[in-house]
Amino acid sequence: MATTPTRSPPTLRREALRDALLSAVELLRKRRARDIPEGYIDDYVALNWLEWNGGGLRLTTTGDNVCQQLIRQLG
């Protein structure tokens, strides 16, 4: 009997963050960072997908690459 590999909680969290990234970026564009779910900003910064810049958040090169991958997948 074959078993399917289980995903660890960090892997599941990263997938949830990835799934929500485009929405988070749109909220940042609209200057509504307060609407990003609690804890996501810290995790995005830890993943180097977002960075603090002059008191605001911006997408990093890594974050932009992840967004581009997501857009291609949706495409």
ABEGO torsion letter per residue (X at the ends): XBBBBBBBAAAAAAAAAAAAAAAAAAAAAAGAAAABBBGAAAAAAAAGABBBBGGBBBBBAAAAAAAAAAAAAAX
